[in-house]
Amino acid sequence: MTSAEPGAGAGPDAEALRRKSVRRMQVLAAVLMAAAAAAFWGASRLTWATVSAEDGLSPQRAFEVNGGDWSPWLTPLALVYLAGIAAALSVRGWALRVVAILVAVGGVLAAFPAISLITGGADSNYAADAGSIPDRYVVLYVDTNPLAALVVLVGTLFAVGAAVALLRVAKGATRPSKYTTPAARREEIETQIFADYERRKAAQTETGTPAPETTTGGSGKPGAADDTDSPDPTPPGANERMMWDALDTGIDPTDPTDPDRR
């Protein structure tokens, strides 16, 4: 096995690993967004408070206030998250960053009523309005359900986690080549040089063309090959930067007869 094989496979393998990592983050973000939608939808169906009230004409009555009435945006937010899964898997770049920010903001806004319910209890007037209790009733007390608020907070954590995953996807999917590390760029250059070297060697083998020898060429200088007969030793598409980087790694890209010494 020649040394060209590891060099030639380094770039594609690194790119394949990067794409796999990006795809994994996309799947994780989609799962977290679905979990957040399920949490918000479930919280909207739970009973957030039980209001005990009486009107002076009939016995005391209990009114239940569910999450959809207490926080009217929970159900629409769950539907938006479900629709946002498709957007998160299809958009790239700054559009994906905007989606990530909206996902995080929606989760944080949904948490405010839940935090208020846990820390400060329930305001009787707000509970009466949320439960559509007739004005003739006088609220005696309000019994809250902290479990419903905890479900919302769990959904908020899912939403923030999905936003972080989407930001990582946006960073990995839009990273330009100029921001790659020198080691990664060197591996890419080695891959191109080795691939071109193998193609030229295979072409010479198929056509039976002997390798150019070091002779006195048309320029009259000893050691120079004839300019009219020798092929261009510079790999196609290779620029001066690539040639110098190749030489730094110990490769002579201008010599098609260079044996596999690495």
C-alpha positions in Angstrom: 0.0 0.0 0.0 1.5 3.3 -1.0 1.5 6.4 1.2 -0.8 8.2 -1.2 -3.8 6.4 0.0 -4.0 7.9 3.5 -3.3 11.3 2.2 -5.9 10.9 -0.5 -8.5 9.7 1.9 -7.9 12.3 4.6 -9.9 15.1 2.9 -13.0 13.1 1.9 -13.0 11.3 5.3 -12.9 14.6 7.1 -15.7 16.0 4.9 -17.8 12.9 5.4 -17.4 13.1 9.2 -18.3 16.8 9.1 -21.5 16.1 7.1 -22.4 13.2 9.4 -22.0 15.5 12.5 -24.1 18.2 10.8 -26.8 15.6 10.0 -26.8 14.3 13.6 -27.3 17.8 14.9 -30.2 18.3 12.5 -31.9 15.2 13.7 -31.3 16.2 17.3 -32.8 19.6 16.7 -35.8 18.1 15.0 -36.4 15.7 17.9 -36.0 18.4 20.5 -38.4 20.7 18.6 -41.0 17.9 18.4 -40.5 17.2 22.2 -41.0 20.9 22.9 -44.2 21.0 20.8 -45.5 17.9 22.7 -44.7 19.5 26.0 -46.5 22.8 25.2 -49.4 21.0 23.7 -49.7 18.7 26.7 -49.5 21.7 29.1 -52.3 23.5 27.3 -54.6 20.5 28.0 -53.7 20.3 31.7 -55.6 22.1 34.5 -53.5 25.0 35.7 -55.9 26.3 38.4 -59.1 25.5 40.1 -61.1 28.6 41.1 -63.7 28.3 43.9 -66.4 30.9 43.6 -70.0 31.6 44.7 -72.7 34.0 43.7 -74.7 34.1 46.9 -77.7 32.4 45.2 -76.3 28.9 44.7 -73.8 26.6 46.5 -70.1 27.2 46.1 -68.8 26.1 42.7 -65.3 25.1 41.3 -64.2 26.3 37.9 -61.2 24.6 36.2 -58.8 26.7 34.1 -56.7 24.8 31.6 -53.4 25.8 30.1 -55.0 26.8 26.8 -57.0 29.5 28.6 -54.2 30.5 31.1 -51.6 30.8 28.3 -53.4 31.1 25.0 -50.3 30.9 22.9 -49.2 27.4 24.1 -51.2 25.5 21.4 -50.2 27.9 18.5 -46.6 27.7 19.7 -46.7 23.9 19.6 -48.0 24.0 16.0 -45.3 26.5 15.0 -42.6 24.2 16.4 -44.0 21.3 14.4 -44.0 23.4 11.2 -40.5 24.7 12.1 -39.0 21.2 11.9 -39.4 21.3 8.1 -37.9 24.8 8.0 -35.0 23.7 10.2 -34.1 20.8 7.9 -34.4 22.9 4.6 -32.8 26.3 5.3 -29.1 27.1 5.7 -26.9 30.0 6.7 -28.4 33.1 8.3 -32.0 31.9 7.7 -31.2 28.9 9.9 -29.8 31.2 12.6 -33.0 33.2 12.5 -35.0 30.1 12.9 -32.8 29.1 15.9 -33.3 32.4 17.6 -37.1 32.3 17.1 -37.2 28.8 18.5 -35.3 29.9 21.6 -37.4 33.1 22.1 -40.6 31.2 21.8 -39.6 28.8 24.5 -38.4 31.5 26.8 -41.6 33.5 26.4 -43.7 30.5 27.1 -41.9 30.0 30.4 -42.9 33.4 31.9 -46.5 32.4 32.9 -45.2 29.1 34.2 -42.6 30.8 36.4 -45.2 33.3 37.6 -47.5 30.5 38.5 -44.9 28.6 40.5 -43.3 31.6 42.3 -46.3 33.9 42.9 -49.3 31.7 42.7 -52.3 32.9 40.7 -54.1 36.3 40.7 -57.7 35.8 41.4 -58.9 38.3 38.9 -56.7 36.9 36.1 -57.9 33.4 37.0 -61.5 34.5 36.8 -60.9 36.1 33.4 -59.0 33.1 32.1 -61.7 30.7 33.3 -64.5 32.9 31.8 -66.2 33.0 35.2 -69.4 35.1 35.2 -69.2 38.5 36.9 -71.8 37.6 39.5 -69.4 35.1 41.1 -67.1 36.1 43.8 -63.7 34.3 43.8 -63.0 32.7 47.2 -59.6 31.1 46.5 -57.5 29.7 43.7 -55.8 26.4 43.8 -52.9 26.1 41.3 -51.3 23.1 39.7 -47.4 23.4 39.7 -47.1 20.3 37.6 -48.5 22.0 34.5 -46.0 24.8 34.9 -43.1 22.3 35.2 -44.2 20.7 31.9 -43.9 24.1 30.3 -40.5 24.6 31.7 -39.4 21.2 30.4 -40.6 22.3 27.0 -38.6 25.5 27.3 -35.5 23.5 27.9 -36.2 21.4 24.8 -36.7 24.5 22.8 -33.4 26.1 23.9 -31.6 22.8 23.3 -33.1 22.7 19.8 -31.9 26.3 19.2 -28.4 25.5 20.2 -28.3 22.4 17.9 -29.6 24.6 15.0 -26.9 27.1 15.6 -24.3 24.4 15.5 -25.8 23.1 12.2 -25.7 26.6 10.7 -22.0 27.0 11.7 -21.0 23.6 10.3 -23.1 23.9 7.1 -21.8 27.4 6.1 -18.2 27.2 7.2 -16.1 28.5 4.2 -12.9 26.8 3.1 -10.8 29.9 4.0 -11.6 29.3 7.7 -10.3 25.8 7.7 -7.2 25.0 9.8 -3.8 24.9 8.1 -3.6 21.1 8.8 -6.9 20.5 7.1 -5.9 22.7 4.1 -2.6 20.8 3.9 -4.5 17.5 3.8 -6.7 18.8 1.0 -3.6 19.9 -1.0 -1.9 16.5 -0.5 -5.1 14.8 -1.7 -5.2 16.8 -4.9 -1.4 16.4 -5.5 -1.5 12.6 -4.9 -4.6 12.1 -7.0 -3.1 14.0 -9.9 0.2 12.0 -9.5 -1.7 8.7 -9.6 -3.7 9.8 -12.7 -0.5 10.8 -14.6 1.2 7.6 -13.6 -1.8 5.5 -14.7 -2.0 7.4 -18.0 1.7 6.7 -18.7 1.2 3.0 -18.0 -1.7 2.7 -20.3 -0.1 4.5 -23.2 3.3 3.0 -22.7 4.9 6.5 -22.8 8.3 6.4 -21.1 8.9 8.9 -18.3 10.8 12.0 -19.5 14.5 11.7 -18.9 16.9 14.4 -17.8 18.6 15.4 -21.1 19.9 18.4 -22.9 16.7 20.1 -24.1 16.0 22.7 -26.7 17.2 25.4 -24.4 20.7 24.1 -24.6 20.9 23.7 -20.8 22.0 20.3 -19.5 19.4 18.6 -17.3 16.5 20.4 -18.9 13.9 18.4 -20.7 12.8 19.5 -24.2 10.0 22.0 -23.8 8.3 20.7 -26.9 8.2 17.1 -25.9 7.8 17.0 -22.1 4.3 17.3 -20.7 3.4 20.1 -18.3 4.5 18.8 -14.9 2.3 21.2 -13.0 -1.0 19.4 -11.9 -4.1 21.0 -13.5 -5.8 23.4 -11.2 -2.7 23.7 -8.9 -1.7 27.2 -8.0 1.6 28.5 -6.6 0.3 28.2 -3.0 -0.6 24.6 -3.5 2.9 23.8 -5.0 4.8 25.4 -2.1 2.5 23.7 0.5 3.2 20.4 -1.3 6.9 20.9 -1.2 6.7 21.7 2.5 5.2 18.3 3.1 8.1 16.6 1.2 6.2 16.0 -2.1 7.7 17.0 -5.5 4.5 17.8 -7.6 6.6 18.7 -10.6 8.3 15.3 -11.0 5.9 12.7 -12.5 8.6 10.0 -12.1 9.0 10.6 -8.4 8.6 7.1 -6.7 6.3 6.5 -3.7 8.7 7.3 -1.0 6.1 8.4 1.7 
